[in-house]
Every structure is written in structure tokens, then in C-alpha cells.
Amino acid sequence: MTQHINIFIFIFLMLHINLFAQENIYDCENSKRFANYLFNTSQFDLAQHEFERLDFLCELDENTRLLLLKTYRKNKHYNQANQFFQTGKTSNLKTMPDEYKMEYIRLMMSQQLYGEVKKAISKGLRFPEKFEHQLGIELLQKNWEQAYSISTQPNTPDGIKAKSLINIARESYVSNRKKPWLAALMSVVIPGSGKAYSSYWGDGFVSLLFTASTGFFAYRAFNKYGTNSAYSWIAGGLAVSYYSANIYGGAKAAQRYNENLNHRYIHETEKILFSGY
């Protein structure tokens, strides 16, 4: 009988301990640890739900609220994060901790709201990597001259990110971009030369070959059949169309060269500027 009683007491205690443990799992501290774990393992969607549950049930400290804002940005739920910075929930942006200022900048940059970042900088907002973002925005907006001017300012930061962006700004400013009008003019004189000038040598050779061939056939047709032959005019029209296309193609080749060059600078800027986001 005593053995049965002891067994009953043991089972009763185990059930209550288990229930207590299950309840304790969902308290604020354990929930915060779990949410942090989800965030640190890049499970941002699950982390967002856990942080939002914490926000509803508990009082969030500054670090936890910052992580919630980061999950909104990483999940591209920009409206929720924007609302935090726009409502009276927060103090003035200038008086916020640097981590919050930096998160605001990252949020604006992720939405490509470069004007908002420039406005914040012009109003005197100080935040980490201010110089890098000021320079990077000009590069992203293809303002090569302005970017170069910023890169040559005295007392620029010595960080790797700043130096890398400075190198891009200086290289992009002095790069030899092609002139579409010059490529078109060259194509008028020598078919295909405008494309060759734009570094598309293969396309230039093909353009020269087709323009010369159709021109030769048109000349032979008019010389042999005269101006009264439909064949002569068809061959002549074909030659004119290839010659015109060669001029237009030369100008477009120069534009394409410049676009590819600009895209490379923008891609390099994004890779450097957004590292650590």
C-alpha cells in the first residue's frame, strides 16, 4: 500500500513539474531567447512572429525592439518599420541611439529612398558610416562628378568600406565613356567603325561586311539593269537600310558601352555599401 502511495505522489509531482516547465517556456525571457535564436539563424519570418508576440505580451527593451525592426526590413515588410519611425512612439531621430539611426538609414536605403537619406544628412543627422552612405548614394544615382567631389574631401575615413567607395568614385569619374554622336559620325564615314570604337569589334566587322556587300550588289544592279529595273531599286533600298542601321547601331553601341560601365560601378557600390545589412 505504501509503495502505491509513493508511486502516486511521484506521478503527481512529475505532472505538476512538467506543467510548470511548459508554462515557463513561454515567459518573456525564454521567448526573447527563442526569438533571438531565430533571428541569429536567419529564420526571419518566424523571428518576426515571435518578436511581435513579445511586443504584445511583454515590454520590449531597446535591443529587442531593434531586432524586431530588423526582421521587418529583412522580410521586406517596410510599412511596419516605417510606421515605427514616423509615429510618436519614438523620440526625435537625432536623439536616438546610433543603432536605431543606422537601422533607419538601412531601411531607407533598402527601399531606395535615397532622397530621404540625403535629407537626413542635410539636416545634420549623425550616424555610423555617414560618409560612406553620402558617397554611395551619389554613385548609385550616377552623379559621378558629385561623387568625385565628395571623395576628394579632406579627412575622409580610413575604413575599408570608405576607401573602396572612394576608389570607385575616382575611377568612375575619369573613365573614358564613349560618345554616341562620335560613334554615329564614324559609322557614316566607315561602316562598322562606330561599333569598333565602342569595343564591339565583332559587331563592327559584321556591320561593315553587310553594308559593303549590299552596297556592292546595289551598284552592280544599277550598273547592269539601270534605274528602270525593280531589282535595282530593291537592292538599293536594302543597301540604304543596312547603311542607316549601321549608323544607328554605332550610336546605340556607344550607349550600351556606357550603360554597362555604369552598371558595373553601381553593382560594385551596392556590394560594398550594403555589406553588413
Backbone as CSV, one residue per row, in Angstrom:
resi,resn,N_x,N_y,N_z,CA_x,CA_y,CA_z,C_x,C_y,C_z
1,MET,0.834,-1.211,0.000,0.000,0.000,0.000,0.867,1.259,0.000
2,THR,1.894,1.275,0.833,2.804,2.426,0.911,3.509,2.640,-0.419
3,GLN,3.875,1.545,-1.085,4.543,1.644,-2.377,3.645,2.292,-3.413
4,HIS,2.337,1.933,-3.384,1.373,2.522,-4.330,1.200,4.016,-4.088
5,ILE,1.206,4.377,-2.796,1.060,5.803,-2.454,2.266,6.599,-2.950
6,ASN,3.447,6.024,-2.758,4.670,6.708,-3.207,4.681,6.882,-4.726
7,ILE,4.219,5.854,-5.429,4.146,5.936,-6.881,3.177,7.027,-7.314
8,PHE,2.026,7.092,-6.619,1.027,8.113,-6.941,1.571,9.515,-6.707
9,ILE,2.273,9.689,-5.564,2.851,11.006,-5.255,3.899,11.397,-6.300
10,PHE,4.713,10.415,-6.712,5.755,10.676,-7.705,5.139,11.124,-9.039
11,ILE,4.087,10.409,-9.475,3.424,10.764,-10.734,2.797,12.145,-10.637
12,PHE,2.161,12.427,-9.493,1.510,13.720,-9.277,2.529,14.866,-9.360
13,LEU,3.687,14.677,-8.715,4.716,15.706,-8.713,5.303,15.907,-10.124
14,MET,5.518,14.800,-10.831,6.082,14.899,-12.178,5.143,15.647,-13.113
15,LEU,3.841,15.390,-12.981,2.871,16.077,-13.829,2.887,17.582,-13.567
16,HIS,2.960,17.973,-12.301,2.963,19.394,-11.973,4.261,20.073,-12.393
17,ILE,5.361,19.365,-12.229,6.653,19.930,-12.669,6.650,20.127,-14.168
18,ASN,6.089,19.148,-14.882,6.031,19.228,-16.338,5.164,20.390,-16.800
19,LEU,4.000,20.551,-16.133,3.105,21.653,-16.478,3.767,22.999,-16.193
20,PHE,4.483,23.066,-15.072,5.174,24.311,-14.728,6.249,24.630,-15.762
21,ALA,6.977,23.596,-16.183,8.032,23.788,-17.175,7.459,24.258,-18.496
22,GLN,6.304,23.672,-18.889,5.686,24.071,-20.146,5.231,25.520,-20.104
23,GLU,4.697,25.933,-18.960,4.270,27.319,-18.831,5.482,28.267,-18.860
24,ASN,6.568,27.825,-18.242,7.740,28.671,-18.131,8.419,28.894,-19.480
25,ILE,8.243,27.922,-20.387,8.847,28.051,-21.714,8.375,29.324,-22.406
26,TYR,7.148,29.726,-22.156,6.548,30.839,-22.884,6.605,32.160,-22.116
27,ASP,7.417,32.228,-21.048,7.532,33.513,-20.381,8.385,34.457,-21.228
28,CYS,8.471,35.725,-20.803,9.102,36.749,-21.638,10.571,36.469,-21.903
29,GLU,11.300,36.076,-20.876,12.731,35.859,-21.050,13.034,34.711,-21.999
30,ASN,12.330,33.586,-21.810,12.558,32.437,-22.692,12.095,32.722,-24.117
31,SER,11.002,33.455,-24.246,10.522,33.820,-25.583,11.520,34.740,-26.284
32,LYS,12.134,35.632,-25.516,13.126,36.531,-26.101,14.352,35.748,-26.563
33,ARG,14.779,34.785,-25.761,15.922,33.956,-26.170,15.598,33.187,-27.443
34,PHE,14.385,32.663,-27.505,13.989,31.892,-28.683,13.916,32.786,-29.926
35,ALA,13.368,33.992,-29.761,13.276,34.931,-30.882,14.674,35.337,-31.353
36,ASN,15.582,35.563,-30.403,16.961,35.895,-30.774,17.622,34.754,-31.534
37,TYR,17.340,33.544,-31.091,17.895,32.364,-31.777,17.381,32.308,-33.219
38,LEU,16.096,32.535,-33.409,15.524,32.514,-34.762,16.158,33.593,-35.638
39,PHE,16.363,34.772,-35.053,16.971,35.864,-35.827,18.415,35.533,-36.194
40,ASN,19.175,35.040,-35.223,20.591,34.753,-35.453,20.806,33.598,-36.430
41,THR,19.800,32.751,-36.589,19.892,31.644,-37.550,19.179,31.985,-38.861
42,SER,18.899,33.275,-39.066,18.320,33.796,-40.322,16.916,33.266,-40.603
43,GLN,16.190,32.856,-39.588,14.783,32.453,-39.753,13.912,33.681,-39.473
44,PHE,14.017,34.650,-40.375,13.468,35.975,-40.100,11.944,35.995,-40.053
45,ASP,11.293,35.173,-40.850,9.832,35.151,-40.834,9.311,34.655,-39.491
46,LEU,9.881,33.558,-38.987,9.483,33.030,-37.681,9.885,33.998,-36.570
47,ALA,11.051,34.607,-36.725,11.518,35.559,-35.718,10.562,36.743,-35.608
48,GLN,10.060,37.208,-36.751,9.124,38.338,-36.731,7.881,38.017,-35.919
49,HIS,7.312,36.834,-36.150,6.104,36.446,-35.401,6.394,36.351,-33.904
50,GLU,7.567,35.843,-33.560,7.913,35.698,-32.145,8.143,37.059,-31.504
51,PHE,8.814,37.954,-32.207,9.033,39.300,-31.673,7.711,40.064,-31.541
52,GLU,6.821,39.893,-32.507,5.509,40.556,-32.427,4.697,40.020,-31.258
53,ARG,4.807,38.726,-30.972,4.117,38.153,-29.809,4.696,38.740,-28.532
54,LEU,6.014,38.884,-28.510,6.663,39.512,-27.356,6.207,40.952,-27.175
55,ASP,6.096,41.670,-28.292,5.678,43.068,-28.248,4.263,43.205,-27.695
56,PHE,3.427,42.203,-27.957,2.041,42.231,-27.482,1.955,41.857,-26.005
57,LEU,2.756,40.888,-25.573,2.633,40.343,-24.223,3.576,41.003,-23.218
58,CYS,4.719,41.485,-23.691,5.754,41.966,-22.782,6.193,43.381,-23.166
59,GLU,6.962,43.973,-22.304,7.554,45.274,-22.578,8.913,45.048,-23.222
60,LEU,9.071,45.483,-24.471,10.315,45.229,-25.180,11.402,46.210,-24.753
61,ASP,12.614,45.688,-24.537,13.745,46.569,-24.294,14.260,47.086,-25.638
62,GLU,15.203,48.005,-25.609,15.681,48.651,-26.839,16.293,47.658,-27.816
63,ASN,17.080,46.713,-27.311,17.744,45.751,-28.194,16.748,44.833,-28.878
64,THR,15.743,44.401,-28.137,14.747,43.503,-28.712,13.890,44.223,-29.742
65,ARG,13.535,45.480,-29.452,12.753,46.239,-30.428,13.570,46.503,-31.694
66,LEU,14.853,46.726,-31.522,15.715,46.928,-32.686,15.742,45.674,-33.561
67,LEU,15.793,44.502,-32.927,15.767,43.255,-33.692,14.434,43.080,-34.417
68,LEU,13.346,43.502,-33.801,12.045,43.444,-34.469,12.055,44.317,-35.722
69,LEU,12.606,45.516,-35.620,12.692,46.405,-36.783,13.554,45.793,-37.880
70,LYS,14.618,45.119,-37.479,15.488,44.474,-38.464,14.770,43.334,-39.181
71,THR,13.939,42.588,-38.443,13.199,41.497,-39.108,12.198,42.062,-40.105
72,TYR,11.575,43.197,-39.781,10.671,43.839,-40.746,11.427,44.173,-42.033
73,ARG,12.618,44.744,-41.880,13.395,45.121,-43.061,13.843,43.891,-43.841
74,LYS,14.333,42.898,-43.166,14.829,41.703,-43.843,13.700,40.930,-44.524
75,ASN,12.493,41.010,-43.958,11.326,40.367,-44.579,10.639,41.280,-45.594
76,LYS,11.197,42.494,-45.779,10.652,43.485,-46.712,9.245,43.937,-46.326
77,HIS,8.964,43.908,-45.037,7.714,44.456,-44.514,8.001,45.896,-44.075
78,TYR,8.238,46.715,-45.082,8.744,48.060,-44.813,7.732,48.955,-44.113
79,ASN,6.445,48.749,-44.363,5.431,49.638,-43.789,5.454,49.621,-42.263
80,GLN,5.609,48.407,-41.687,5.641,48.308,-40.220,6.831,49.054,-39.645
81,ALA,7.991,48.889,-40.294,9.193,49.575,-39.812,9.075,51.081,-40.009
82,ASN,8.550,51.493,-41.166,8.370,52.929,-41.419,7.458,53.555,-40.369
83,GLN,6.413,52.817,-40.010,5.450,53.345,-39.044,6.108,53.606,-37.697
84,PHE,7.044,52.743,-37.314,7.738,52.929,-36.037,8.482,54.263,-36.008
85,PHE,9.160,54.586,-37.100,9.955,55.813,-37.139,9.103,57.056,-37.397
86,GLN,7.879,56.867,-37.874,7.034,58.005,-38.227,6.053,58.381,-37.121
87,THR,5.771,57.450,-36.190,4.779,57.728,-35.155,5.433,58.340,-33.924
88,GLY,4.588,58.742,-32.987,5.078,59.335,-31.748,5.632,58.323,-30.782
89,LYS,5.684,57.035,-31.200,6.240,56.004,-30.340,7.691,56.293,-29.991
90,THR,8.383,56.969,-30.874,9.817,57.177,-30.712,10.115,58.643,-30.457
91,SER,11.301,58.873,-29.921,11.755,60.253,-29.752,12.304,60.757,-31.075
92,ASN,12.784,61.991,-31.068,13.362,62.548,-32.281,14.512,61.675,-32.763
93,LEU,14.614,61.508,-34.085,15.614,60.608,-34.657,17.028,60.995,-34.227
94,LYS,17.297,62.287,-34.099,18.631,62.747,-33.742,19.045,62.311,-32.342
95,THR,18.058,62.112,-31.454,18.370,61.743,-30.069,18.366,60.236,-29.858
96,MET,18.095,59.472,-30.884,18.052,58.023,-30.752,19.463,57.448,-30.669
97,PRO,19.612,56.232,-30.133,20.929,55.576,-30.139,21.410,55.362,-31.568
98,ASP,22.719,55.258,-31.727,23.299,55.099,-33.057,22.757,53.873,-33.791
99,GLU,22.473,52.802,-33.045,21.974,51.585,-33.690,20.622,51.834,-34.363
100,TYR,19.783,52.665,-33.738,18.479,52.985,-34.314,18.636,53.921,-35.516
101,LYS,19.543,54.874,-35.401,19.794,55.767,-36.544,20.263,54.962,-37.751
102,MET,21.167,54.009,-37.476,21.700,53.201,-38.571,20.610,52.317,-39.161
103,GLU,19.728,51.818,-38.338,18.634,50.986,-38.854,17.681,51.810,-39.712
104,TYR,17.457,53.057,-39.318,16.619,53.944,-40.140,17.256,54.157,-41.511
105,ILE,18.557,54.393,-41.524,19.271,54.601,-42.796,19.194,53.342,-43.653
106,ARG,19.407,52.179,-43.044,19.335,50.919,-43.793,17.930,50.688,-44.338
107,LEU,16.942,51.068,-43.569,15.556,50.909,-44.003,15.274,51.781,-45.226
108,MET,15.713,53.031,-45.184,15.508,53.926,-46.321,16.281,53.446,-47.553
109,MET,17.513,52.993,-47.344,18.336,52.523,-48.451,17.738,51.271,-49.081
110,SER,17.193,50.385,-48.275,16.598,49.152,-48.793,15.392,49.444,-49.670
111,GLN,14.718,50.563,-49.406,13.567,50.969,-50.222,13.976,51.914,-51.359
112,GLN,15.288,52.132,-51.484,15.835,53.044,-52.493,15.300,54.465,-52.324
113,LEU,15.029,54.831,-51.088,14.582,56.192,-50.782,15.815,57.052,-50.480
114,TYR,16.643,57.194,-51.498,17.906,57.896,-51.303,17.691,59.365,-50.949
115,GLY,16.609,59.940,-51.451,16.315,61.331,-51.130,16.094,61.542,-49.646
116,GLU,15.476,60.568,-48.980,15.229,60.675,-47.535,16.542,60.652,-46.763
117,VAL,17.467,59.817,-47.210,18.768,59.751,-46.535,19.536,61.057,-46.737
118,LYS,19.505,61.582,-47.961,20.193,62.850,-48.231,19.567,63.982,-47.409
119,LYS,18.250,63.918,-47.256,17.562,64.944,-46.458,17.993,64.860,-44.995
120,ALA,18.089,63.629,-44.488,18.509,63.442,-43.094,19.939,63.944,-42.891
121,ILE,20.812,63.682,-43.861,22.203,64.141,-43.768,22.265,65.669,-43.810
122,SER,21.455,66.266,-44.709,21.458,67.733,-44.827,20.933,68.402,-43.567
123,LYS,20.098,67.694,-42.798,19.556,68.244,-41.555,20.475,67.990,-40.357
124,GLY,21.638,67.391,-40.644,22.634,67.239,-39.581,22.576,65.942,-38.817
125,LEU,21.897,64.935,-39.345,21.835,63.646,-38.645,23.211,62.988,-38.674
126,ARG,23.703,62.623,-37.500,24.982,61.936,-37.390,24.716,60.459,-37.117
127,PHE,25.358,59.602,-37.895,25.172,58.160,-37.715,26.411,57.438,-38.222
128,PRO,26.632,56.207,-37.788,27.798,55.457,-38.282,27.757,55.317,-39.801
129,GLU,28.915,55.387,-40.428,29.052,55.252,-41.883,28.296,56.347,-42.649
130,LYS,28.265,57.527,-42.053,27.598,58.649,-42.730,28.316,58.992,-44.032
131,PHE,29.634,59.087,-43.988,30.406,59.421,-45.191,30.194,58.370,-46.274
132,GLU,30.230,57.095,-45.897,30.075,56.017,-46.864,28.724,56.091,-47.571
133,HIS,27.674,56.395,-46.831,26.342,56.487,-47.436,26.190,57.753,-48.272
134,GLN,26.779,58.839,-47.817,26.721,60.086,-48.587,27.389,59.887,-49.948
135,LEU,28.540,59.236,-49.954,29.258,58.974,-51.200,28.549,57.907,-52.030
136,GLY,28.100,56.847,-51.361,27.459,55.737,-52.066,26.185,56.145,-52.786
137,ILE,25.411,57.025,-52.188,24.161,57.473,-52.816,24.449,58.203,-54.123
138,GLU,25.470,59.048,-54.121,25.815,59.760,-55.353,26.239,58.779,-56.447
139,LEU,26.953,57.739,-56.079,27.352,56.723,-57.051,26.143,55.949,-57.566
140,LEU,25.237,55.593,-56.679,24.047,54.847,-57.085,23.146,55.670,-57.999
141,GLN,23.188,56.981,-57.842,22.382,57.864,-58.682,23.154,58.377,-59.903
142,LYS,24.341,57.822,-60.151,25.172,58.145,-61.318,25.611,59.608,-61.334
143,ASN,25.706,60.189,-60.156,26.220,61.554,-60.054,27.738,61.473,-59.893
144,TRP,28.438,61.153,-60.995,29.859,60.838,-60.925,30.688,62.045,-60.477
145,GLU,30.345,63.211,-60.964,31.118,64.408,-60.611,30.956,64.744,-59.135
146,GLN,29.729,64.656,-58.625,29.476,64.939,-57.218,30.154,63.900,-56.328
147,ALA,30.107,62.635,-56.770,30.765,61.571,-56.005,32.269,61.811,-55.930
148,TYR,32.846,62.228,-57.050,34.291,62.517,-57.073,34.617,63.674,-56.136
149,SER,33.768,64.688,-56.141,33.989,65.843,-55.271,33.980,65.418,-53.801
150,ILE,33.050,64.544,-53.429,32.981,64.063,-52.044,34.214,63.224,-51.705
151,SER,34.660,62.420,-52.684,35.790,61.521,-52.432,37.101,62.272,-52.233
152,THR,37.183,63.508,-52.708,38.417,64.286,-52.585,38.401,65.241,-51.392
153,GLN,37.368,65.150,-50.564,37.306,65.992,-49.375,38.435,65.621,-48.407
154,PRO,38.923,66.581,-47.640,39.958,66.251,-46.642,39.369,65.451,-45.484
155,ASN,40.220,64.716,-44.792,39.841,63.961,-43.591,38.763,62.911,-43.866
156,THR,38.897,62.206,-44.968,37.958,61.108,-45.238,38.275,59.932,-44.329
157,PRO,37.271,59.100,-43.992,37.508,57.952,-43.098,38.533,56.980,-43.677
158,ASP,39.169,56.222,-42.785,40.212,55.285,-43.189,39.703,53.850,-43.314
159,GLY,38.410,53.631,-43.094,37.883,52.274,-43.139,37.957,51.661,-44.528
160,ILE,37.886,50.337,-44.572,37.964,49.615,-45.849,36.795,49.981,-46.748
161,LYS,35.599,50.071,-46.168,34.425,50.406,-46.968,34.554,51.797,-47.579
162,ALA,35.001,52.742,-46.791,35.159,54.126,-47.290,36.204,54.178,-48.392
163,LYS,37.338,53.533,-48.190,38.401,53.545,-49.198,37.946,52.885,-50.499
164,SER,37.184,51.799,-50.382,36.704,51.100,-51.580,35.755,51.984,-52.381
165,LEU,34.869,52.687,-51.682,33.933,53.579,-52.366,34.650,54.785,-52.972
166,ILE,35.672,55.263,-52.301,36.464,56.374,-52.843,37.135,55.952,-54.142
167,ASN,37.662,54.743,-54.171,38.300,54.238,-55.398,37.302,54.157,-56.550
168,ILE,36.077,53.703,-56.243,35.046,53.624,-57.285,34.695,55.018,-57.788
169,ALA,34.551,55.960,-56.855,34.191,57.340,-57.237,35.244,57.947,-58.161
170,ARG,36.492,57.735,-57.845,37.561,58.325,-58.657,37.679,57.621,-60.008
171,GLU,37.543,56.307,-60.006,37.634,55.567,-61.263,36.459,55.896,-62.176
172,SER,35.264,55.984,-61.602,34.074,56.257,-62.414,34.129,57.660,-63.018
173,TYR,34.775,58.573,-62.314,34.844,59.957,-62.805,35.790,60.093,-63.999
174,VAL,36.904,59.375,-63.952,37.914,59.517,-65.013,37.742,58.483,-66.126
175,SER,36.760,57.603,-66.008,36.570,56.558,-67.021,36.279,57.174,-68.382
176,ASN,36.802,56.533,-69.400,36.637,57.009,-70.781,35.316,56.498,-71.348
177,ARG,34.266,57.272,-71.152,32.969,56.888,-71.703,32.903,57.263,-73.192
178,LYS,32.154,56.473,-73.944,32.065,56.678,-75.386,31.015,57.741,-75.718
179,LYS,31.242,58.442,-76.816,30.323,59.497,-77.258,29.449,58.949,-78.391
180,PRO,28.144,58.817,-78.163,27.263,58.279,-79.208,27.316,59.070,-80.514
181,TRP,27.410,60.406,-80.426,27.456,61.215,-81.654,28.728,60.938,-82.455
182,LEU,29.832,60.692,-81.742,31.076,60.388,-82.433,31.015,59.007,-83.080
183,ALA,30.389,58.042,-82.367,30.243,56.696,-82.929,29.382,56.729,-84.181
184,ALA,28.316,57.542,-84.184,27.451,57.668,-85.361,28.205,58.313,-86.516
185,LEU,28.985,59.345,-86.224,29.751,60.030,-87.268,30.795,59.100,-87.889
186,MET,31.455,58.309,-87.051,32.441,57.352,-87.550,31.781,56.310,-88.442
187,SER,30.558,55.925,-88.083,29.833,54.928,-88.876,29.411,55.484,-90.231
188,VAL,29.212,56.797,-90.304,28.890,57.429,-91.579,30.084,57.318,-92.529
189,VAL,31.271,57.562,-91.979,32.487,57.562,-92.790,32.918,56.138,-93.138
190,ILE,33.032,55.295,-92.117,33.428,53.891,-92.316,32.417,53.013,-91.596
191,PRO,31.549,52.318,-92.321,30.555,51.456,-91.679,31.209,50.461,-90.715
192,GLY,30.604,50.337,-89.533,31.110,49.418,-88.514,32.135,50.014,-87.589
193,SER,32.712,51.154,-87.957,33.767,51.743,-87.124,33.213,52.287,-85.803
194,GLY,31.938,52.717,-85.795,31.321,53.202,-84.555,31.200,52.104,-83.520
195,LYS,30.870,50.892,-83.970,30.788,49.751,-83.051,32.173,49.322,-82.581
196,ALA,33.139,49.379,-83.501,34.513,49.043,-83.116,35.046,50.043,-82.091
197,TYR,34.718,51.329,-82.276,35.104,52.371,-81.327,34.528,52.095,-79.943
198,SER,33.349,51.468,-79.917,32.683,51.143,-78.643,33.093,49.783,-78.111
199,SER,34.169,49.234,-78.677,34.757,47.956,-78.236,33.967,46.732,-78.662
200,TYR,33.023,46.886,-79.570,32.297,45.743,-80.121,32.878,45.436,-81.508
201,TRP,34.071,44.873,-81.517,34.803,44.657,-82.756,34.099,43.656,-83.670
202,GLY,33.569,42.595,-83.100,32.878,41.594,-83.905,31.658,42.169,-84.593
203,ASP,30.854,42.910,-83.845,29.668,43.548,-84.428,30.062,44.556,-85.506
204,GLY,31.174,45.256,-85.273,31.634,46.232,-86.250,32.033,45.577,-87.563
205,PHE,32.708,44.422,-87.456,33.112,43.717,-88.677,31.897,43.213,-89.449
206,VAL,30.915,42.662,-88.743,29.693,42.168,-89.395,28.959,43.321,-90.069
207,SER,28.872,44.468,-89.382,28.198,45.634,-89.942,28.899,46.117,-91.209
208,LEU,30.227,46.148,-91.179,30.997,46.542,-92.362,30.765,45.563,-93.510
209,LEU,30.748,44.274,-93.196,30.578,43.246,-94.223,29.214,43.363,-94.902
210,PHE,28.154,43.481,-94.119,26.808,43.550,-94.689,26.586,44.855,-95.450
211,THR,27.071,45.971,-94.887,26.888,47.256,-95.559,27.645,47.297,-96.885
212,ALA,28.873,46.801,-96.869,29.673,46.778,-98.097,29.076,45.834,-99.131
213,SER,28.594,44.670,-98.689,28.030,43.680,-99.614,26.772,44.204,-100.292
214,THR,25.860,44.748,-99.489,24.611,45.259,-100.067,24.883,46.473,-100.951
215,GLY,25.861,47.293,-100.582,26.227,48.436,-101.416,26.794,47.994,-102.763
216,PHE,27.620,46.943,-102.714,28.201,46.425,-103.943,27.126,45.852,-104.872
217,PHE,26.185,45.070,-104.297,25.119,44.492,-105.101,24.215,45.577,-105.691
218,ALA,23.963,46.641,-104.935,23.146,47.747,-105.436,23.854,48.442,-106.599
219,TYR,25.153,48.644,-106.441,25.929,49.265,-107.523,25.888,48.405,-108.787
220,ARG,26.069,47.076,-108.640,26.044,46.174,-109.784,24.672,46.159,-110.454
221,ALA,23.632,46.212,-109.600,22.269,46.157,-110.145,21.962,47.387,-110.984
222,PHE,22.281,48.572,-110.451,22.018,49.797,-111.212,22.907,49.871,-112.455
223,ASN,24.119,49.386,-112.340,25.045,49.421,-113.466,24.607,48.468,-114.585
224,LYS,24.028,47.348,-114.195,23.644,46.330,-115.184,22.234,46.531,-115.712
225,TYR,21.267,46.829,-114.786,19.861,46.876,-115.193,19.315,48.299,-115.322
226,GLY,20.030,49.269,-114.800,19.577,50.649,-114.911,18.529,51.003,-113.871
227,THR,18.025,52.218,-113.997,17.070,52.725,-112.994,15.640,52.266,-113.243
228,ASN,15.386,51.634,-114.343,14.023,51.175,-114.646,13.746,49.771,-114.091
229,SER,14.701,49.150,-113.521,14.534,47.788,-113.017,14.124,47.811,-111.546
230,ALA,13.110,47.023,-111.206,12.673,46.897,-109.814,13.774,46.268,-108.963
231,TYR,14.496,45.336,-109.571,15.574,44.657,-108.856,16.621,45.665,-108.381
232,SER,16.910,46.641,-109.202,17.899,47.651,-108.845,17.458,48.454,-107.629
233,TRP,16.191,48.839,-107.631,15.681,49.632,-106.513,15.562,48.810,-105.230
234,ILE,15.228,47.537,-105.378,15.168,46.664,-104.188,16.563,46.529,-103.572
235,ALA,17.551,46.267,-104.434,18.929,46.151,-103.949,19.413,47.464,-103.347
236,GLY,19.044,48.592,-103.993,19.431,49.906,-103.474,18.786,50.197,-102.131
237,GLY,17.493,49.845,-102.018,16.796,50.068,-100.745,17.407,49.237,-99.621
238,LEU,17.793,48.011,-99.968,18.424,47.142,-98.969,19.760,47.727,-98.521
239,ALA,20.521,48.258,-99.465,21.817,48.855,-99.130,21.645,50.075,-98.230
240,VAL,20.658,50.909,-98.557,20.412,52.107,-97.737,19.974,51.722,-96.324
241,SER,19.119,50.707,-96.222,18.636,50.286,-94.905,19.780,49.755,-94.040
242,TYR,20.698,48.975,-94.627,21.846,48.460,-93.874,22.789,49.595,-93.477
243,TYR,22.969,50.553,-94.371,23.845,51.681,-94.074,23.270,52.533,-92.935
244,SER,21.942,52.770,-92.984,21.275,53.550,-91.924,21.331,52.801,-90.595
245,ALA,21.085,51.482,-90.665,21.137,50.673,-89.444,22.538,50.682,-88.850
246,ASN,23.537,50.722,-89.711,24.923,50.777,-89.250,25.193,52.062,-88.470
247,ILE,24.618,53.176,-88.919,24.808,54.458,-88.221,24.088,54.437,-86.870
248,TYR,22.835,53.991,-86.899,22.057,53.911,-85.650,22.704,52.926,-84.675
249,GLY,23.148,51.795,-85.204,23.777,50.782,-84.355,25.064,51.268,-83.724
250,GLY,25.813,52.112,-84.441,27.039,52.669,-83.869,26.746,53.521,-82.650
251,ALA,25.720,54.388,-82.763,25.340,55.241,-81.627,24.836,54.403,-80.451
252,LYS,24.027,53.382,-80.742,23.489,52.516,-79.686,24.600,51.718,-79.016
253,ALA,25.603,51.322,-79.803,26.727,50.572,-79.229,27.466,51.416,-78.193
254,ALA,27.640,52.708,-78.485,28.299,53.607,-77.533,27.454,53.762,-76.265
255,GLN,26.145,53.878,-76.451,25.255,53.984,-75.293,25.305,52.709,-74.456
256,ARG,25.308,51.561,-75.135,25.350,50.276,-74.418,26.660,50.125,-73.650
257,TYR,27.740,50.559,-74.256,29.040,50.509,-73.575,28.997,51.328,-72.280
258,ASN,28.456,52.535,-72.372,28.370,53.409,-71.195,27.452,52.821,-70.127
259,GLU,26.328,52.256,-70.558,25.391,51.650,-69.604,26.032,50.477,-68.871
260,ASN,26.756,49.648,-69.597,27.435,48.506,-68.966,28.501,48.975,-67.982
261,LEU,29.209,50.039,-68.362,30.230,50.582,-67.473,29.596,51.144,-66.206
262,ASN,28.519,51.903,-66.371,27.821,52.474,-65.215,27.241,51.375,-64.323
263,HIS,26.689,50.349,-64.964,26.109,49.239,-64.199,27.178,48.547,-63.352
264,ARG,28.370,48.428,-63.892,29.450,47.785,-63.128,29.791,48.612,-61.887
265,TYR,29.861,49.938,-62.043,30.167,50.787,-60.891,29.042,50.732,-59.848
266,ILE,27.808,50.708,-60.322,26.677,50.646,-59.402,26.665,49.304,-58.664
267,HIS,26.919,48.224,-59.395,26.946,46.887,-58.780,28.041,46.813,-57.715
268,GLU,29.218,47.347,-58.008,30.308,47.335,-57.044,29.964,48.183,-55.826
269,THR,29.293,49.318,-56.062,28.885,50.186,-54.954,27.888,49.485,-54.051
270,GLU,26.884,48.840,-54.633,25.876,48.119,-53.852,26.530,47.005,-53.022
271,LYS,27.442,46.297,-53.645,28.105,45.178,-52.967,28.867,45.668,-51.730
272,ILE,29.510,46.814,-51.844,30.287,47.355,-50.727,29.394,48.041,-49.710
273,LEU,28.503,48.912,-50.189,27.691,49.737,-49.300,26.713,48.907,-48.472
274,PHE,26.115,47.901,-49.097,25.096,47.103,-48.419,25.665,45.918,-47.658
275,SER,26.980,45.773,-47.639,27.570,44.679,-46.856,27.300,44.915,-45.371
276,GLY,26.870,43.902,-44.702,26.532,44.033,-43.278,25.098,44.399,-43.013
277,TYR,24.312,44.620,-44.064,22.896,44.942,-43.868,22.119,43.725,-43.366
